[in-house]
Amino acid sequence: MMEYKNKYQDGQKVRLLFTSEIVTVDEWSYTPSLRSYTYTIIEHPGTFYFERELEESN
């Protein structure tokens, strides 16, 4: 079984670095071809974000 090392979990509040908007992670996935974790956001369901575009909200 693969051990994932993603930073954020489903339902977690995070900040979009570009806009500073606080949003909620809907779900995450690992994209092997990009070697990166991606996240869909409840507030923007048609867009996915890379882990590097997010930060923990305080």
Summary of the structure (lengths in Angstrom):
residues: 58
radius of gyration: 11.0
end to end distance: 32.3
largest distance: 36.3
contacts: 133
relative contact order: 0.29
helix: 5%
strand: 52%
